[in-house]
Amino acid sequence: MGWRKAIAAALVVVAVAVALGVVYRPDRAIRVATGVVAHNVCSEAFVSGFDPQTVFSETMDQAGLRRLRWGLKYHLDRSAQTVDTSWVGLFGSHAAFREGLGCVLVHGTKEPYLLRTDFAALKTPKTPPLLGEIAPPTVVEPTDPRLKAALDHAFEEPPSPPFRRTKAVVVVHDGRVIAERYADGVGVDTPLLGFSMTKSVINALLGILTVQGVVTPSFPAPIPEWRAASDPRREIEVEHLMRMTTGLALDETNSGFDPSDQMVYLHDDMAGFAVKAPLIAPPGTRWHYSSATTEILAKIIRDAVGGPEQTLAFAWRELFNPLGMRNVTLEFDGAGTLQGTTYMLASARDWARFGLLYLNDGVVGGRRILQDEWVDFSAAATLDTDYGAGFWTNRSEHEYARGRVRLGIPRDAFYASGNLGQRVLIIPSQHMVVVRLGDSVDPTGDIGGFGRLVKEVIAAVQ
């Protein structure tokens, strides 16, 4: 009888393993990994101009990818401007560069939506920027030895991993760059990946639409799939999407198994995938970080302005050109919706200009770009978290916010944040914006090092 029990136990183990494989689909998680690598290498090689092998090595140093490093390979074709990746020859991903649009993941044989746009005309403002020059053409070297020391510390590497890999730091005080530094191969015009700082740009585009009376946070989210009288998702408002309190089953865990990761790297129509998610909690009652909710906002922007080409024109006409942002690349998904969760590239100075919009309460050159009180709305904490509406915030009693204050980041500060320690920090009380871009694989994005930078810069200007 013992052998029968052993066989029964073995069958149970096999059944559980099969069931888990069906539910968690490790093949999809691995394809997320190859997608991350293909897209990042493509964007940073063809848009930023970085060495692809360096990008690949640094990307594979991330915690979620490190365990797959032994079997993950990439091939970059400079003539075709494509990047292909696979793991042990399987689970391949293919990214393609398109001039003016950066990179897009191509799934299967279907060609991604092609935006037909005159990029030169788009980026040529009809009137001078509302925000004047913030720095000369050359790098602004700090004249104060305390500022120089602060930048030295931001770029210095610890003796052992995790390394900082800081690419750029820009400090703006009273509307002018007072100190900046760049890593080798990076300059004042180099477009750098903002990752989830792109979500804060989505916030700005929504703020502009609110000024225009097209969309407001209190509107029910204009998603046709949710409008049925019996659909509980009809209660989701635009603000719920902005604050990630929709209650939708779109939690992000950065595991490769979660719907947000799979949306970004496995689907042509990212928002089309996200809007199908069911409700698991009443809107406004539960917070969980979710890139997918921001992508739904990108779809709302696209629909509000009239389509993909109109989205690009709207962003340049209403945001980038008025701010004098010149070295920006917005990437789109395969369906022609702005990839609003992760993939905007801009120079460090351009990111600083973006921060100045919020430092100046949404007003530039005497013109109100963002709705009155929009900045305070964006920086106000959501529920009991340290997340606002597209920004992280110190205006909260959450332990992380309090910890940042202890590091020296002022209480009134809020910031755009992206993977690997991308940050645009806005400090109204100090009339200051601090930008840090790089590739820190520290789980916190080297928040300790960033806090030291901010504390030392504030001490220097005071």
N, C-alpha and C positions, 0 to 999 in steps of 0.2 A: 504493500500500500504506500510505502514511503516514496517509491518512484513516481506514483500517480500524483502525489502532493507536489513533488518537485517539478513535474511537467506542468501541473496547473499553475504553480507559482511562476514558472518561466513564461507561460502563455500570458499571464497577467502583466508581467514586466514588458513583454513584447507589445501587448495591446496598449499599455500606457505610453510606451515609447512612440508607437504609431500615432496614437491620439495626440500626443504633444507635438509630434511633427506636423500633423494636419493643422493644429491650432496655431502653433508658433511659426511654422514655415521657415526653418533656418535658411532655405535657399533664398528667400526674400531678404532676410537680414544680410546675407553675404552680398546680394546684389545691391543693397543699400551701400555697403562698404565700397564696392567697386564703383558705384555711382559717385560717391563722395570724392574718391580719388580722381576719377576721370574729369569731373566737373572742376574741381579745384586746380588740378594741373593745367587744364585747358585755360581757365580764366587767368591764372597767375602767369602762365607762359605767354599767351597771346595778347592779353590785355595789359598786364603789369610789366611784361618783358623779362620775367625772372627765368633763371636756369631751371628747366623742368626737372632735372634730377634732384636738385636741391629742394624744390617744392615737393616732389614725391617723397623724399626722405623725411622731410619735416612733417608732412601730412601723415605718414605712416607711424610717426612717433606719438600720435594721439592715443589715449588709453583704449578707446573702443576699436582701434584699428591695429594696435600693436600685436595682438595675438594672431592676426591674419597675415602679418608681414612676410613670413617665410614663403607663402604661396601666392602672393599678390604681385602681378606684373603689369607694366604699362608700356604702351608704344605710342609715341608722338610722331605724327606725320606732318612735317612743316609745309610741304607743298599742298596737301589737302586741308591743312589746318584742323586736324582732328586728333583726339586722344582716345585710345582703346585700352581698357583694363579688363583683367580677368583674375580669377583665383583658381590655381592649379588648372588653368586652361578652361575653366567653366565660369558660369554666372557673369558673363561679360557685360560691360557698359561702354557706351560710345558717346563721346561729347564732340560737338562741332562748333568751331568759331565762326561767327558771322560779323562782318565789319560793321562797327557802330553799335552792335547789339551784344557783344561778348559771346558767351558760350551757352549752349543748350544741350541737354541730354536727349539723344534720339533713341526712341524705343521702337524696335521692329523696323519695318520698311516705310512707315508713314513719315513723310517729310514734315518738320515743324512748320508752324505758321510763319510766313515770311512777311515781315513788315516792309512796306514800300515807302521809304522815307528819305528825304534829302537831308542827311545828317548835318552837312555844312550849313545849310540854311537854318536848320533847327537851332544850332548852337551859335548863330550869329544874332545877337540881340538887336532889335530895332531901335532901342533906346539904351543909354548907358545904364549899367547896373545901379540899383538903388543903394547897394552897399559898396562904398568906395574901397580903394586899395587898403589892405591891412598889413602889407609888408612890401619891401622892395623885391626885385626879381631874384636877388641872391639870398642865400641862407642867412637868417638873422642869428648871428652869434651872440650869446649872452655876454653882456659887459660886466654884470655883477658877478663876482666870484661865487656867491652863494647860489645863484641861478646855474652857473656852470657846474657846480658840485651836484646840484639836484639832477641835471641831465646826465652827468657821469654815473650817478647811482642808478638811474633808469636804464642805462645801457650796459652796465657791468654785469658779467655773468657769474653765478655762483660756481664754486669748485666742482659741484656734481649736479646731475639732473634733479628737478626739472629746470631747463634753461629758459631765460626770458625771451631771447630772440626779438628784442625790440627793433622795429623797423623805422618808426618815426615818432617824435614827440614835438608838439607845437603848443606853446603857451601864449594866450592872448589876454592882455590886460588893458582895460579902458579902450577896447576896440582896435588895438595894434598888437602885432606879434612882437613879443619882447624876448623870446628865446625859442630856438628850434634846433633839432638835430635829426640826422637821417643815417641809417645804416648804409654800408657800401652797396652800391647798385640802386639806391633809392634817392630820388630827388624831390624838389618842391612840386614837380608836375606828375610824379608817378602815381597812377591810380592804384589804390590798395583796397583789398576786399574788406568790407565792413561786416560781413556775416549778418548777425541779427540786428545790427544797428540800422539795417534796411527797414526794420519795423518802425523805427522812429520817423523815417521818411514817409512811410505810409500815414503815420499820424499827421504829418505836416500837410500832405495832400488832402486829407480829410478835413483838416482845419481850414484850408482854402475853400473847399467845397461848402463848408459851413458858412463862411463869410458870404459866399455867393447864393446861399439859400437853397442849395441843391440837396445836401445831405446834412443831417444833424445827429448828434449822438443819441437823442431820445427817439429817433425814428425807429419803427419796426424794421429789422433788416430786410431790405428789398430783394429777397431770394424767392423766385417763383416756386421752387420745390417745397417751400415751407408755408405757402399761403392757404392751404386747405383748412377749412373751419375745424376739422378734427385733428389737425396736426399741432402738437404742443410746441413745436419749434417756432410757430408764428409769434410767440411771446418774446423771442430773442430780439433785442434791440442792438443798434449799431454800437452803443457803449459797451454792451456785454461782450461783443467781439473785440473791442479795443482793450478791454480790461481782462480778457480771457476768463470770463465768468459765464460762458454760454450754457454750461451744463452738458455740452455735447461730448460724445465718446471720442475725443481727439487729444487725449493726454499725450504729452511728449516726454520720453524717458531717455532719448539718445542711445537706445539699445539696438536700433535697427529693426526691432520687432514692432515698434509703436506706429500708429497710423500717421503721425506727423512726419516722421522720418521717411516712411514709405511713400507718402504723398509727394515729397520733394524729389525723390530719386527714382521712383518707379512709375510715375504717371505723367502723361503728356498734359492732360487737363487737371492741374492740381486742385483748383477750386471745385471743379466738377466732382472730383473724388471726395473733397472735404464736406460738401453740402449734403452728402448722403448719410452722414453720421447720425445715429440716433441720440436722443436725449437720455442722459442718465441722472440728471439732477435739475431742479427748477432753475431757470436762468437767474443769475445774480446772487446765487446762494453758495456757490462753490468755485474756488479758483484753482486752476492748474495750468502751468506753462504749456502753451500750444502754438506752434508756428502755423498750424492749419487754420486757426481762427483769423490770423492776420492775412492769410491768403484769400480767405473769403472776403475780407475788406478790399483786397486788391481787385477782386472781381466786381465788387460794388463800385469802385472807382472807375473801372473800365466801362461798366454799363452806364454810369452816370455821365461820362464825357463822350461816349459814342463808339468806342472800339479801341483796338490796340494802337493804331497810328495816332489816334486822338489822345490816348493816354500819354504817349511819349511827348507829343507836342504840348500837352497840358503841363506836364512836369517841367519841361524846359521853359515854357513861357511864363508860368506862374511861380516857379520856385527857383530853379537853378540860375536862369539868366538874371532875375532881380537880385539874387545874392552874389552874382559874379562867380559862380561855381563853373569852372571851365573843363576840368578833367574828370568827367563823370561818365560811367557806363552803367546803364540800367539793363539788366538781363530779363528775358521773358521766358515763360514756359512754352511747351510745344503747341499749346492752344492759343498763344498770343496774349496771355494775361501776364501782367507785370509780376516777376518773381519777387514778391514783396516780403518774403520771409528772411532771405539770406543773401541774395546776390546783387548788391550794388557795389560798384567800385568807385572810389573818388580819391583824389590826393588828400594828404593830411591837412593842407590849408583849406581845401574845399570842405572837409569835414568840420574844420574850425569855423568856417563861414556859416555852415548849417547850425552849429551851436550858437553863434551870435544871434541868429533869428530868435532863439528861445531866450537868450540872455536879455534881449531887448524887448521882451514881452510880445513878440510877434509883429513888431513894427520895424520897418527898415526904410531909411531915407524919408521919414515922415508918412510913409504909406503902411496901412495895416494889412499885413499878409495873412495873419491868423486871426481867428475870431477873438474878440475881447474876452479876457479871462481864460482863453484856451490853454495858455501855458500853465496856470495854476491848476486847471482841471487835469492836464496831462501829468503833472507832478504829484497830484494828490493820491495817497495810498489807496489800494483796492482791498476791501475787507480787512483782514488782519495780516496782510502781506507787506513787502517792501516794493511791490510793483504798482506803477501808476496806470497810465493808458499809453502804452508804447514806449515808456521810459521806466527805468528803475529809480527809486527815490529814497532819500534820507529823511523825508518828511513822514516818518512812520515810527512806531514803537517796536517794530519787528526787531528781533535779535540781530539780523544781518545789518539793518540800518544803524542800529546802535553801535555795532562793531565798527562800521565804517567811520562813524563819528569819532570813536575812540582812536582810530588810526590817524585822524587829522583832517578828514573830509567833512566840511561844514554841514550843519544840520539842514540848511536850506537847499543843499545841492541835489541835483538829479542828473541822470545820465543815460545816453544811448549806450547799449552794451552788445557786444558780439562775441562769438566763440574765440578762444585763444587770447582773450584780454584786449579786444578792441573796445575803446571807450571814448566818448565825447562827453566830458563833464561840464555842466553848467553851474556856476556858483554866483548867483545874483549878489549876495552880500559882499563879494570880493570883486565884482565887475570883471569876472574872469571865466575863460573857457580853457580847459586843458584837454588835449587830444593825445591819446597813446594808441599806436597801432603796432602789431607784431604777431608772434606765433608762440606764445607761452603755453606749454602743455600742463602747467600747474592746474589742478582741478578748480581753483578759484580764479584762474586767469591772472595770477600774480596780484591779487588785490592788496596784499601787504606791500609789495613794491610800488604799486600805484598810489596807495595811501601815503607812503613815504615821499613820493614825488610831489604830490599835492601839498602836503604839510610843509615841505622845504620850499616850494615855490611861493606859497602864501607868506612864509616867514621872510623870504627875500624881498618881496614887494612891499611888505610892511616896514 
